Structure formats: structure tokens, C-alpha cells
Amino acid sequence: MAWLYLVLAGICEIGWPVGLKLGWTDQGARWGWIAFAVLAMSASGALLLWAQRFIPMGTAYAVWTGIGAVGAFVVGIAAFGDSASTLRMVSIGLIVAGIIGLKLA
């Protein structure tokens, strides 16, 4: 169950950079998106707290941030037109390999 909490925490971790990205425009703050970011941060932190009861802190933190980083990377490409260069793809692949390695260790 701890790994499920950790994966859900990582998924919530994707929500706050998206909320912050959409929460500020040239016209000013969009408070609904900023509230979404705060909610995602809170949920992510709470789920990480629960996961760390059974998963070592260093492993949990690395996996949590890795899921968030990979997810934000994918959303950036899919929704915001971020670059999908070969070097960026290889680099994100290394993060995924690290997450898998931590789960297997």
C-alpha cells in the first residue's frame, strides 16, 4: 500500500507545476489554478508522508520527485509545446531508469 501512496503522491506532484504555469498569465493571477497547485502540493505531501512510514526516506523522496519530474516533462511536451529533443528524451530516460532501480533495490 505504501508504494501506491508514493505513486499517487508523485502524480499529485505533477499538478502543482501545471497549476502554477496556468495560474499566472500576462493578465495576472488565475486564482483557480493557483488553488489547484496548492491542493496538489498538499495532497502530494500528505501521501509522501504516509508512504515514508514504510519506504526508506531517501528512496521515497527520489521516486516521488522522479515521478513528478517525468510527469511534468511529459505534460510540458504534450500541453505546452516544450522541446522533445533527443538529449532531453535520453535525460528523462535516465531519470526513469533511476526510479526503476530504486524500486528494485
Phi and psi in degrees as GROMACS dihedral restraints (atoms count N, CA, C in turn):
[ dihedral_restraints ]
;  ai    aj    ak    al  type     phi  dphi    fc
    3     4     5     6     1   -62.7    20    10
    4     5     6     7     1   -39.1    20    10
    6     7     8     9     1   -68.2    20    10
    7     8     9    10     1   -33.2    20    10
    9    10    11    12     1   -64.3    20    10
   10    11    12    13     1   -45.2    20    10
   12    13    14    15     1   -58.0    20    10
   13    14    15    16     1   -41.3    20    10
   15    16    17    18     1   -66.3    20    10
   16    17    18    19     1   -42.4    20    10
   18    19    20    21     1   -64.5    20    10
   19    20    21    22     1   -43.0    20    10
   21    22    23    24     1   -64.0    20    10
   22    23    24    25     1   -37.9    20    10
   24    25    26    27     1   -61.2    20    10
   25    26    27    28     1   -42.4    20    10
   27    28    29    30     1   -64.0    20    10
   28    29    30    31     1   -38.7    20    10
   30    31    32    33     1   -65.4    20    10
   31    32    33    34     1   -42.6    20    10
   33    34    35    36     1   -63.6    20    10
   34    35    36    37     1   -30.4    20    10
   36    37    38    39     1   -61.5    20    10
   37    38    39    40     1   -26.6    20    10
   39    40    41    42     1   -70.4    20    10
   40    41    42    43     1   -30.8    20    10
   42    43    44    45     1   -66.7    20    10
   43    44    45    46     1   -33.3    20    10
   45    46    47    48     1   -75.3    20    10
   46    47    48    49     1   -37.8    20    10
   48    49    50    51     1   -67.7    20    10
   49    50    51    52     1   -31.7    20    10
   51    52    53    54     1   -65.2    20    10
   52    53    54    55     1   -46.4    20    10
   54    55    56    57     1   -60.9    20    10
   55    56    57    58     1   -40.2    20    10
   57    58    59    60     1   -69.5    20    10
   58    59    60    61     1   -38.1    20    10
   60    61    62    63     1   -60.9    20    10
   61    62    63    64     1   -45.1    20    10
   63    64    65    66     1   -83.2    20    10
   64    65    66    67     1   -12.8    20    10
   66    67    68    69     1   -83.0    20    10
   67    68    69    70     1    -9.7    20    10
   69    70    71    72     1  -133.9    20    10
   70    71    72    73     1   124.5    20    10
   72    73    74    75     1  -126.5    20    10
   73    74    75    76     1   177.5    20    10
   75    76    77    78     1   -62.7    20    10
   76    77    78    79     1   -23.0    20    10
   78    79    80    81     1   -86.0    20    10
   79    80    81    82     1    -7.0    20    10
   81    82    83    84     1   119.9    20    10
   82    83    84    85     1  -164.9    20    10
   84    85    86    87     1   -73.5    20    10
   85    86    87    88     1   143.3    20    10
   87    88    89    90     1  -116.0    20    10
   88    89    90    91     1    95.9    20    10
   90    91    92    93     1   -64.0    20    10
   91    92    93    94     1   -28.4    20    10
   93    94    95    96     1   -62.3    20    10
   94    95    96    97     1   -43.1    20    10
   96    97    98    99     1   -71.1    20    10
   97    98    99   100     1   -35.4    20    10
   99   100   101   102     1   -66.8    20    10
  100   101   102   103     1   -40.1    20    10
  102   103   104   105     1   -62.5    20    10
  103   104   105   106     1   -39.6    20    10
  105   106   107   108     1   -60.1    20    10
  106   107   108   109     1   -42.4    20    10
  108   109   110   111     1   -61.9    20    10
  109   110   111   112     1   -44.5    20    10
  111   112   113   114     1   -64.3    20    10
  112   113   114   115     1   -41.5    20    10
  114   115   116   117     1   -63.2    20    10
  115   116   117   118     1   -43.3    20    10
  117   118   119   120     1   -63.2    20    10
  118   119   120   121     1   -41.2    20    10
  120   121   122   123     1   -60.9    20    10
  121   122   123   124     1   -45.7    20    10
  123   124   125   126     1   -64.2    20    10
  124   125   126   127     1   -46.2    20    10
  126   127   128   129     1   -63.8    20    10
  127   128   129   130     1   -42.2    20    10
  129   130   131   132     1   -61.6    20    10
  130   131   132   133     1   -46.4    20    10
  132   133   134   135     1   -63.5    20    10
  133   134   135   136     1   -41.9    20    10
  135   136   137   138     1   -64.3    20    10
  136   137   138   139     1   -43.6    20    10
  138   139   140   141     1   -66.7    20    10
  139   140   141   142     1   -37.3    20    10
  141   142   143   144     1   -63.8    20    10
  142   143   144   145     1   -41.1    20    10
  144   145   146   147     1   -56.1    20    10
  145   146   147   148     1   -47.3    20    10
  147   148   149   150     1   -66.1    20    10
  148   149   150   151     1   -41.2    20    10
  150   151   152   153     1   -64.2    20    10
  151   152   153   154     1   -37.8    20    10
  153   154   155   156     1   -69.7    20    10
  154   155   156   157     1    -7.7    20    10
  156   157   158   159     1   -67.6    20    10
  157   158   159   160     1   -25.3    20    10
  159   160   161   162     1  -125.8    20    10
  160   161   162   163     1   -14.5    20    10
  162   163   164   165     1  -111.8    20    10
  163   164   165   166     1   134.4    20    10
  165   166   167   168     1   -52.9    20    10
  166   167   168   169     1   141.9    20    10
  168   169   170   171     1   -55.3    20    10
  169   170   171   172     1   -47.3    20    10
  171   172   173   174     1   -62.4    20    10
  172   173   174   175     1   -41.7    20    10
  174   175   176   177     1   -65.5    20    10
  175   176   177   178     1   -47.7    20    10
  177   178   179   180     1   -60.2    20    10
  178   179   180   181     1   -44.8    20    10
  180   181   182   183     1   -65.8    20    10
  181   182   183   184     1   -43.8    20    10
  183   184   185   186     1   -64.0    20    10
  184   185   186   187     1   -42.5    20    10
  186   187   188   189     1   -67.0    20    10
  187   188   189   190     1   -43.1    20    10
  189   190   191   192     1   -58.5    20    10
  190   191   192   193     1   -51.5    20    10
  192   193   194   195     1   -68.2    20    10
  193   194   195   196     1   -33.4    20    10
  195   196   197   198     1   -64.1    20    10
  196   197   198   199     1   -46.0    20    10
  198   199   200   201     1   -61.0    20    10
  199   200   201   202     1   -43.8    20    10
  201   202   203   204     1   -62.9    20    10
  202   203   204   205     1   -42.6    20    10
  204   205   206   207     1   -66.3    20    10
  205   206   207   208     1   -46.3    20    10
  207   208   209   210     1   -64.4    20    10
  208   209   210   211     1   -43.7    20    10
  210   211   212   213     1   -62.7    20    10
  211   212   213   214     1   -44.5    20    10
  213   214   215   216     1   -64.3    20    10
  214   215   216   217     1   -36.9    20    10
  216   217   218   219     1   -60.5    20    10
  217   218   219   220     1   -48.0    20    10
  219   220   221   222     1   -65.2    20    10
  220   221   222   223     1   -45.1    20    10
  222   223   224   225     1   -63.2    20    10
  223   224   225   226     1   -38.9    20    10
  225   226   227   228     1   -58.9    20    10
  226   227   228   229     1   -42.3    20    10
  228   229   230   231     1   -70.0    20    10
  229   230   231   232     1   -48.0    20    10
  231   232   233   234     1   -71.0    20    10
  232   233   234   235     1   -38.7    20    10
  234   235   236   237     1  -106.9    20    10
  235   236   237   238     1   -24.4    20    10
  237   238   239   240     1  -120.1    20    10
  238   239   240   241     1     4.9    20    10
  240   241   242   243     1    72.3    20    10
  241   242   243   244     1    23.5    20    10
  243   244   245   246     1   -63.4    20    10
  244   245   246   247     1   157.1    20    10
  246   247   248   249     1   -64.5    20    10
  247   248   249   250     1   141.5    20    10
  249   250   251   252     1  -119.1    20    10
  250   251   252   253     1    47.3    20    10
  252   253   254   255     1   -65.8    20    10
  253   254   255   256     1   161.4    20    10
  255   256   257   258     1   -59.0    20    10
  256   257   258   259     1   -44.7    20    10
  258   259   260   261     1   -62.8    20    10
  259   260   261   262     1   -40.2    20    10
  261   262   263   264     1   -64.9    20    10
  262   263   264   265     1   -40.7    20    10
  264   265   266   267     1   -66.0    20    10
  265   266   267   268     1   -42.7    20    10
  267   268   269   270     1   -62.9    20    10
  268   269   270   271     1   -42.5    20    10
  270   271   272   273     1   -62.9    20    10
  271   272   273   274     1   -42.9    20    10
  273   274   275   276     1   -69.0    20    10
  274   275   276   277     1   -31.7    20    10
  276   277   278   279     1   -61.8    20    10
  277   278   279   280     1   -35.6    20    10
  279   280   281   282     1   -66.6    20    10
  280   281   282   283     1   -36.7    20    10
  282   283   284   285     1   -64.1    20    10
  283   284   285   286     1   -44.6    20    10
  285   286   287   288     1   -60.8    20    10
  286   287   288   289     1   -42.8    20    10
  288   289   290   291     1   -60.9    20    10
  289   290   291   292     1   -39.2    20    10
  291   292   293   294     1   -64.8    20    10
  292   293   294   295     1   -41.0    20    10
  294   295   296   297     1   -62.2    20    10
  295   296   297   298     1   -46.6    20    10
  297   298   299   300     1   -62.3    20    10
  298   299   300   301     1   -42.7    20    10
  300   301   302   303     1   -59.8    20    10
  301   302   303   304     1   -41.2    20    10
  303   304   305   306     1   -66.7    20    10
  304   305   306   307     1   -36.7    20    10
  306   307   308   309     1   -67.3    20    10
  307   308   309   310     1   -37.7    20    10
  309   310   311   312     1   -78.6    20    10
  310   311   312   313     1   -24.2    20    10
